[in-house]
Amino acid sequence: MKEHLVILPVLAPLFAGAVLLLCERFGLAAQRALSALAMGLLLALSWALVAQVSGGDIQIYLLGDWPARLGIALMADRLSALMVLTSTLLAIACLLYACAGWDRRAPHFHALFQFQLVGLNGAFLTGDAFNLFVFFEVLLIASYGLMLSGGRGVRMRVGLHYVAFNIAASTLFLIALGLLYGLLGTLNMAEMALRVAAAPPQDLKLIQAAAGLMLVVFCAKAALLPLYFWLPEAYSRAPAAIAALFAVMTKVGLYAVLRVGTLMFGASAGALAGFANSALLYLGVAALLLAGLGVLAAARLRVLVAYLVLVSAATLFIAFALAQPETIGAGLYYLVHSTFIAAALFLIADLIRRRRGDARDWLQIIAPMPAKTLPALMFLTAAVSVAGLPPLSGFLGKLMLMQAVPQAQTAWVWTAILLSSFMVIAGLARAGSRVFWRIDESADAPAAPIRRPETLAVALLLGYGIAMTVAAGPIAGYTRAAAEQLLDAEAAIGQMRATAPLHRSPSP
């Protein structure tokens, strides 16, 4: 079991999705039970994987028992295990919310949900660039089905834009991989790192061009300026449980930027060391300020939450582009926090929308808000956390990041982070006052019931954030260790090359 633990977070949801397709004839209750069982198993596997790599070991799994330079390899370290656990914890809350009733309206929802997890976990665990493309496509195809299921009107139009944008990005990714394979002769990330460092001078410009294309794809998936215009409408029109799950989708692009940037273009990459870090830093700052303005200007609550996703993504680009163990470690802590809290806000926005009658989530319309106490408390907790106010995890994440910024960049990075935080606070205060204080008490609106699974899902996500506050020391220690391991590219390369097939002698 220990030897195969790396691949099990991919296989478990894959088989679960296949079984769910076969069991759809038995009704929704059976599908919900099977989904719950699959999520319990995946949680156990994710936790076991974190425990296995927390000591600093890098686990390599050779698919097909071929040498890494010839076949496809999976790789698990502290970072990939953290991302798998984060996506699993998020998925549990999203599935719980969907099982309150929305899954009735989406054909094949439970199977597509599991296939989405296949793509997410595979992207986090692969050590091969082409396999990264494959898992990107798996998660994207599943996300198309989840977003468009039961859709019509505006959601269908926005969903088709989302599909077209991602297909274009995937085409660029495939072109970039072809160029890199032609130049380097391999798509294993560790082997690519060695060959980039040893590349002849005449090939460096071509390698830069191919790597730049691949970086554009990752930034498009992570919604970096100017490639973020698709996200606010797409996320705000998606069903609540799916939008909450999509909170981790931008993190996949950020993970790819971080993994490829530190492994292929780390300190040992010679002339290409630190490739594009400066550009990512400046674009991250610009995106952070524009996303803050988007929060201020949002006319709908769900659009506001979508811009908060952009704020978190831009903050992470800044943390990762600074390329210091302290900034990356703080960024990883903030990544986990922002994923959970943004997801919670999507769910809270849906609860508010359903209780405001025809006004839905439009902020400029004064509407009744019956039985507002529970949604208001949920919104307040999430708003304090996402805005970075003490004492919750958002404050701790931003504080650790600001303390870690190198002195040369302190003035303008601090200015951008603090200014964007002020805009987020103002935008959330405006939204909260218009939803919960400016109420048309003369009008009657049906009090849409908040079902118990929905309340539990939101409480679970907010509870994750509170737990990150209570256990900030151990979690921050883990993320700092993950950052140090990530920046030690030679260790990962050495482990990948030293892992020999079990039953096959490597060819010379």
Stockholm file with secondary structure:
# STOCKHOLM 1.0

chainA/1-508         MKEHLVILPVLAPLFAGAVLLLCERFGLAAQRALSALAMGLLLALSWALVAQVSGGDIQIYLLGDWPARLGIALMADRLSALMVLTSTLLAIACLLYACAGWDRRAPHFHALFQFQLVGLNGAFLTGDAFNLFVFFEVLLIASYGLMLSGGRGVRMRVGLHYVAFNIAASTLFLIALGLLYGLLGTLNMAEMALRVAAAPPQDLKLIQAAAGLMLVVFCAKAALLPLYFWLPEAYSRAPAAIAALFAVMTKVGLYAVLRVGTLMFGASAGALAGFANSALLYLGVAALLLAGLGVLAAARLRVLVAYLVLVSAATLFIAFALAQPETIGAGLYYLVHSTFIAAALFLIADLIRRRRGDARDWLQIIAPMPAKTLPALMFLTAAVSVAGLPPLSGFLGKLMLMQAVPQAQTAWVWTAILLSSFMVIAGLARAGSRVFWRIDESADAPAAPIRRPETLAVALLLGYGIAMTVAAGPIAGYTRAAAEQLLDAEAAIGQMRATAPLHRSPSP
#=GR chainA/1-508 SS CTTTTTTHHHHHHHHHHHHHHHTGGGCHHHHHHHHHHHHHHHHHHHHHHHHHHTTSCCEEEEETTCCTTTSEEEEECHHHHHHHHHHHHHHHHHHHHHTTTGGGGSTTHHHHHHHHHHHHHHHHHBCBHHHHHHHHHHHHHHHHHHHHTTCCTHHHHHHHHHHHHHHHHHHHHHHHHHHHHHHHSCCBHHHHHHHHHTCCGGGHHHHHHHHHHHHHHHHHHHTCTTSCTTHHHHHHHSCHHHHHHHTTHHHHHHHHHHHHHHHTSSGGGGGGTTTTHHHHHHHHHHHHHHHHHHHHHCSBHHHHHHHHHHHHHHHHHHHHHTCCHHHHHHHHHHHHHHHHHHHHHHHHHHHHHHHSGGGTTBTTSCBCCCSCHHHHHHHHHHHHHHTTCTTSHHHHHHHHHHHHSCGGGHHHHHHHHHHHHHHHHHHHHHHHHHHHTSBCTTSCCCCCCCCHHHHHHHHHHHHHHHHHHHTHHHHHHHHHHHHHHHHCHHHHHHHHHHCCCSSSCCCC
#=GC SS_cons         CTTTTTTHHHHHHHHHHHHHHHTGGGCHHHHHHHHHHHHHHHHHHHHHHHHHHTTSCCEEEEETTCCTTTSEEEEECHHHHHHHHHHHHHHHHHHHHHTTTGGGGSTTHHHHHHHHHHHHHHHHHBCBHHHHHHHHHHHHHHHHHHHHTTCCTHHHHHHHHHHHHHHHHHHHHHHHHHHHHHHHSCCBHHHHHHHHHTCCGGGHHHHHHHHHHHHHHHHHHHTCTTSCTTHHHHHHHSCHHHHHHHTTHHHHHHHHHHHHHHHTSSGGGGGGTTTTHHHHHHHHHHHHHHHHHHHHHCSBHHHHHHHHHHHHHHHHHHHHHTCCHHHHHHHHHHHHHHHHHHHHHHHHHHHHHHHSGGGTTBTTSCBCCCSCHHHHHHHHHHHHHHTTCTTSHHHHHHHHHHHHSCGGGHHHHHHHHHHHHHHHHHHHHHHHHHHHTSBCTTSCCCCCCCCHHHHHHHHHHHHHHHHHHHTHHHHHHHHHHHHHHHHCHHHHHHHHHHCCCSSSCCCC
//
